[in-house]
Amino acid sequence: MLKNEYLTCTFHSRKMIIFSTQYNKMTRHISHFHLFI
């Protein structure tokens, strides 16, 4: 039970890290786009 919860927790945190990095790339891209306008 505990091990399972731990795995779920790490899975969710990994997913959040991936999401945040993608989000950062996206916002950076948008800011670069605004610079060109």
N, CA, C and O atoms as a Maestro MAE file, in Angstrom:
{
 s_m_m2io_version
 :::
 2.0.0
}

f_m_ct {
 s_m_title
 :::
 protein
 m_atom[148] {
  # First column is atom index #
  i_m_mmod_type
  r_m_x_coord
  r_m_y_coord
  r_m_z_coord
  i_m_residue_number
  s_m_chain_name
  s_m_pdb_residue_name
  s_m_pdb_atom_name
  i_m_atomic_number
  :::
  1 25 0.835 -1.207 0.000 1 A "MET " " N  " 7
  2 3 0.000 0.000 0.000 1 A "MET " " CA " 6
  3 2 0.871 1.259 0.000 1 A "MET " " C  " 6
  4 15 0.722 2.134 -0.853 1 A "MET " " O  " 8
  5 25 1.771 1.329 0.963 2 A "LEU " " N  " 7
  6 3 2.642 2.499 1.044 2 A "LEU " " CA " 6
  7 2 3.517 2.633 -0.200 2 A "LEU " " C  " 6
  8 15 3.701 3.725 -0.737 2 A "LEU " " O  " 8
  9 25 4.044 1.509 -0.637 3 A "LYS " " N  " 7
  10 3 4.893 1.525 -1.828 3 A "LYS " " CA " 6
  11 2 4.099 2.019 -3.040 3 A "LYS " " C  " 6
  12 15 4.604 2.789 -3.856 3 A "LYS " " O  " 8
  13 25 2.871 1.569 -3.138 4 A "ASN " " N  " 7
  14 3 2.015 1.970 -4.243 4 A "ASN " " CA " 6
  15 2 1.750 3.475 -4.212 4 A "ASN " " C  " 6
  16 15 1.812 4.139 -5.246 4 A "ASN " " O  " 8
  17 25 1.461 4.002 -3.045 5 A "GLU " " N  " 7
  18 3 1.226 5.441 -2.901 5 A "GLU " " CA " 6
  19 2 2.473 6.226 -3.277 5 A "GLU " " C  " 6
  20 15 2.396 7.271 -3.923 5 A "GLU " " O  " 8
  21 25 3.610 5.713 -2.867 6 A "TYR " " N  " 7
  22 3 4.881 6.363 -3.187 6 A "TYR " " CA " 6
  23 2 5.100 6.408 -4.703 6 A "TYR " " C  " 6
  24 15 5.530 7.425 -5.247 6 A "TYR " " O  " 8
  25 25 4.797 5.294 -5.375 7 A "LEU " " N  " 7
  26 3 4.947 5.246 -6.830 7 A "LEU " " CA " 6
  27 2 4.008 6.230 -7.513 7 A "LEU " " C  " 6
  28 15 4.399 6.914 -8.459 7 A "LEU " " O  " 8
  29 25 2.787 6.302 -7.041 8 A "THR " " N  " 7
  30 3 1.828 7.244 -7.613 8 A "THR " " CA " 6
  31 2 2.310 8.671 -7.417 8 A "THR " " C  " 6
  32 15 2.202 9.504 -8.316 8 A "THR " " O  " 8
  33 25 2.843 8.943 -6.237 9 A "CYS " " N  " 7
  34 3 3.340 10.277 -5.918 9 A "CYS " " CA " 6
  35 2 4.493 10.664 -6.846 9 A "CYS " " C  " 6
  36 15 4.511 11.766 -7.395 9 A "CYS " " O  " 8
  37 25 5.440 9.768 -7.016 10 A "THR " " N  " 7
  38 3 6.579 10.060 -7.887 10 A "THR " " CA " 6
  39 2 6.118 10.211 -9.331 10 A "THR " " C  " 6
  40 15 6.632 11.053 -10.067 10 A "THR " " O  " 8
  41 25 5.156 9.400 -9.729 11 A "PHE " " N  " 7
  42 3 4.623 9.496 -11.087 11 A "PHE " " CA " 6
  43 2 3.998 10.866 -11.315 11 A "PHE " " C  " 6
  44 15 4.245 11.498 -12.342 11 A "PHE " " O  " 8
  45 25 3.196 11.325 -10.370 12 A "HIS " " N  " 7
  46 3 2.538 12.623 -10.493 12 A "HIS " " CA " 6
  47 2 3.544 13.758 -10.487 12 A "HIS " " C  " 6
  48 15 3.410 14.705 -11.262 12 A "HIS " " O  " 8
  49 25 4.539 13.680 -9.634 13 A "SER " " N  " 7
  50 3 5.542 14.744 -9.578 13 A "SER " " CA " 6
  51 2 6.347 14.787 -10.878 13 A "SER " " C  " 6
  52 15 6.687 15.863 -11.371 13 A "SER " " O  " 8
  53 25 6.646 13.616 -11.424 14 A "ARG " " N  " 7
  54 3 7.374 13.570 -12.693 14 A "ARG " " CA " 6
  55 2 6.541 14.198 -13.793 14 A "ARG " " C  " 6
  56 15 7.052 14.942 -14.630 14 A "ARG " " O  " 8
  57 25 5.253 13.890 -13.784 15 A "LYS " " N  " 7
  58 3 4.342 14.451 -14.770 15 A "LYS " " CA " 6
  59 2 4.284 15.972 -14.633 15 A "LYS " " C  " 6
  60 15 4.266 16.691 -15.633 15 A "LYS " " O  " 8
  61 25 4.255 16.453 -13.401 16 A "MET " " N  " 7
  62 3 4.221 17.896 -13.167 16 A "MET " " CA " 6
  63 2 5.517 18.560 -13.625 16 A "MET " " C  " 6
  64 15 5.492 19.666 -14.166 16 A "MET " " O  " 8
  65 25 6.639 17.897 -13.411 17 A "ILE " " N  " 7
  66 3 7.927 18.445 -13.856 17 A "ILE " " CA " 6
  67 2 7.951 18.548 -15.377 17 A "ILE " " C  " 6
  68 15 8.376 19.565 -15.926 17 A "ILE " " O  " 8
  69 25 7.503 17.514 -16.049 18 A "ILE " " N  " 7
  70 3 7.446 17.518 -17.514 18 A "ILE " " CA " 6
  71 2 6.516 18.633 -17.987 18 A "ILE " " C  " 6
  72 15 6.842 19.369 -18.918 18 A "ILE " " O  " 8
  73 25 5.369 18.751 -17.347 19 A "PHE " " N  " 7
  74 3 4.409 19.783 -17.714 19 A "PHE " " CA " 6
  75 2 4.993 21.175 -17.517 19 A "PHE " " C  " 6
  76 15 4.832 22.045 -18.373 19 A "PHE " " O  " 8
  77 25 5.666 21.389 -16.402 20 A "SER " " N  " 7
  78 3 6.234 22.710 -16.119 20 A "SER " " CA " 6
  79 2 7.345 23.067 -17.106 20 A "SER " " C  " 6
  80 15 7.466 24.223 -17.510 20 A "SER " " O  " 8
  81 25 8.150 22.087 -17.495 21 A "THR " " N  " 7
  82 3 9.205 22.376 -18.470 21 A "THR " " CA " 6
  83 2 8.594 22.708 -19.825 21 A "THR " " C  " 6
  84 15 9.064 23.617 -20.509 21 A "THR " " O  " 8
  85 25 7.557 21.987 -20.217 22 A "GLN " " N  " 7
  86 3 6.878 22.285 -21.476 22 A "GLN " " CA " 6
  87 2 6.243 23.666 -21.408 22 A "GLN " " C  " 6
  88 15 6.277 24.420 -22.380 22 A "GLN " " O  " 8
  89 25 5.664 23.996 -20.261 23 A "TYR " " N  " 7
  90 3 5.033 25.295 -20.080 23 A "TYR " " CA " 6
  91 2 6.072 26.410 -20.178 23 A "TYR " " C  " 6
  92 15 5.824 27.443 -20.799 23 A "TYR " " O  " 8
  93 25 7.221 26.199 -19.570 24 A "ASN " " N  " 7
  94 3 8.293 27.187 -19.628 24 A "ASN " " CA " 6
  95 2 8.777 27.391 -21.058 24 A "ASN " " C  " 6
  96 15 9.021 28.522 -21.477 24 A "ASN " " O  " 8
  97 25 8.916 26.318 -21.798 25 A "LYS " " N  " 7
  98 3 9.322 26.425 -23.202 25 A "LYS " " CA " 6
  99 2 8.285 27.217 -23.985 25 A "LYS " " C  " 6
  100 15 8.633 28.071 -24.801 25 A "LYS " " O  " 8
  101 25 7.028 26.935 -23.738 26 A "MET " " N  " 7
  102 3 5.947 27.606 -24.432 26 A "MET " " CA " 6
  103 2 5.941 29.096 -24.134 26 A "MET " " C  " 6
  104 15 5.836 29.908 -25.054 26 A "MET " " O  " 8
  105 25 6.050 29.469 -22.869 27 A "THR " " N  " 7
  106 3 6.031 30.886 -22.504 27 A "THR " " CA " 6
  107 2 7.251 31.597 -23.072 27 A "THR " " C  " 6
  108 15 7.162 32.746 -23.502 27 A "THR " " O  " 8
  109 25 8.387 30.916 -23.073 28 A "ARG " " N  " 7
  110 3 9.593 31.508 -23.633 28 A "ARG " " CA " 6
  111 2 9.393 31.749 -25.124 28 A "ARG " " C  " 6
  112 15 9.790 32.789 -25.649 28 A "ARG " " O  " 8
  113 25 8.791 30.809 -25.788 29 A "HIS " " N  " 7
  114 3 8.515 30.926 -27.219 29 A "HIS " " CA " 6
  115 2 7.577 32.101 -27.479 29 A "HIS " " C  " 6
  116 15 7.779 32.864 -28.423 29 A "HIS " " O  " 8
  117 25 6.564 32.245 -26.650 30 A "ILE " " N  " 7
  118 3 5.598 33.333 -26.789 30 A "ILE " " CA " 6
  119 2 6.286 34.680 -26.578 30 A "ILE " " C  " 6
  120 15 6.026 35.625 -27.323 30 A "ILE " " O  " 8
  121 25 7.151 34.782 -25.584 31 A "SER " " N  " 7
  122 3 7.844 36.041 -25.329 31 A "SER " " CA " 6
  123 2 8.772 36.388 -26.499 31 A "SER " " C  " 6
  124 15 8.902 37.558 -26.860 31 A "SER " " O  " 8
  125 25 9.408 35.393 -27.082 32 A "HIS " " N  " 7
  126 3 10.252 35.629 -28.252 32 A "HIS " " CA " 6
  127 2 9.389 36.103 -29.412 32 A "HIS " " C  " 6
  128 15 9.777 36.987 -30.175 32 A "HIS " " O  " 8
  129 25 8.238 35.512 -29.528 33 A "PHE " " N  " 7
  130 3 7.303 35.888 -30.587 33 A "PHE " " CA " 6
  131 2 6.877 37.350 -30.425 33 A "PHE " " C  " 6
  132 15 6.769 38.080 -31.410 33 A "PHE " " O  " 8
  133 25 6.638 37.767 -29.200 34 A "HIS " " N  " 7
  134 3 6.254 39.152 -28.931 34 A "HIS " " CA " 6
  135 2 7.387 40.111 -29.261 34 A "HIS " " C  " 6
  136 15 7.142 41.249 -29.660 34 A "HIS " " O  " 8
  137 25 8.594 39.668 -29.100 35 A "LEU " " N  " 7
  138 3 9.747 40.515 -29.417 35 A "LEU " " CA " 6
  139 2 9.803 40.819 -30.917 35 A "LEU " " C  " 6
  140 15 10.225 41.902 -31.324 35 A "LEU " " O  " 8
  141 25 9.382 39.869 -31.716 36 A "PHE " " N  " 7
  142 3 9.449 40.053 -33.165 36 A "PHE " " CA " 6
  143 2 8.346 40.960 -33.697 36 A "PHE " " C  " 6
  144 15 8.474 41.507 -34.792 36 A "PHE " " O  " 8
  145 25 7.287 41.122 -32.956 37 A "ILE " " N  " 7
  146 3 6.148 41.921 -33.434 37 A "ILE " " CA " 6
  147 2 6.433 43.418 -33.389 37 A "ILE " " C  " 6
  148 15 5.575 44.221 -33.758 37 A "ILE " " O  " 8
  :::
 }
 m_bond[147] {
  # First column is bond index #
  i_m_from
  i_m_to
  i_m_order
  :::
  1 1 2 1
  2 2 3 1
  3 3 4 2
  4 3 5 1
  5 5 6 1
  6 6 7 1
  7 7 8 2
  8 7 9 1
  9 9 10 1
  10 10 11 1
  11 11 12 2
  12 11 13 1
  13 13 14 1
  14 14 15 1
  15 15 16 2
  16 15 17 1
  17 17 18 1
  18 18 19 1
  19 19 20 2
  20 19 21 1
  21 21 22 1
  22 22 23 1
  23 23 24 2
  24 23 25 1
  25 25 26 1
  26 26 27 1
  27 27 28 2
  28 27 29 1
  29 29 30 1
  30 30 31 1
  31 31 32 2
  32 31 33 1
  33 33 34 1
  34 34 35 1
  35 35 36 2
  36 35 37 1
  37 37 38 1
  38 38 39 1
  39 39 40 2
  40 39 41 1
  41 41 42 1
  42 42 43 1
  43 43 44 2
  44 43 45 1
  45 45 46 1
  46 46 47 1
  47 47 48 2
  48 47 49 1
  49 49 50 1
  50 50 51 1
  51 51 52 2
  52 51 53 1
  53 53 54 1
  54 54 55 1
  55 55 56 2
  56 55 57 1
  57 57 58 1
  58 58 59 1
  59 59 60 2
  60 59 61 1
  61 61 62 1
  62 62 63 1
  63 63 64 2
  64 63 65 1
  65 65 66 1
  66 66 67 1
  67 67 68 2
  68 67 69 1
  69 69 70 1
  70 70 71 1
  71 71 72 2
  72 71 73 1
  73 73 74 1
  74 74 75 1
  75 75 76 2
  76 75 77 1
  77 77 78 1
  78 78 79 1
  79 79 80 2
  80 79 81 1
  81 81 82 1
  82 82 83 1
  83 83 84 2
  84 83 85 1
  85 85 86 1
  86 86 87 1
  87 87 88 2
  88 87 89 1
  89 89 90 1
  90 90 91 1
  91 91 92 2
  92 91 93 1
  93 93 94 1
  94 94 95 1
  95 95 96 2
  96 95 97 1
  97 97 98 1
  98 98 99 1
  99 99 100 2
  100 99 101 1
  101 101 102 1
  102 102 103 1
  103 103 104 2
  104 103 105 1
  105 105 106 1
  106 106 107 1
  107 107 108 2
  108 107 109 1
  109 109 110 1
  110 110 111 1
  111 111 112 2
  112 111 113 1
  113 113 114 1
  114 114 115 1
  115 115 116 2
  116 115 117 1
  117 117 118 1
  118 118 119 1
  119 119 120 2
  120 119 121 1
  121 121 122 1
  122 122 123 1
  123 123 124 2
  124 123 125 1
  125 125 126 1
  126 126 127 1
  127 127 128 2
  128 127 129 1
  129 129 130 1
  130 130 131 1
  131 131 132 2
  132 131 133 1
  133 133 134 1
  134 134 135 1
  135 135 136 2
  136 135 137 1
  137 137 138 1
  138 138 139 1
  139 139 140 2
  140 139 141 1
  141 141 142 1
  142 142 143 1
  143 143 144 2
  144 143 145 1
  145 145 146 1
  146 146 147 1
  147 147 148 2
  :::
 }
}
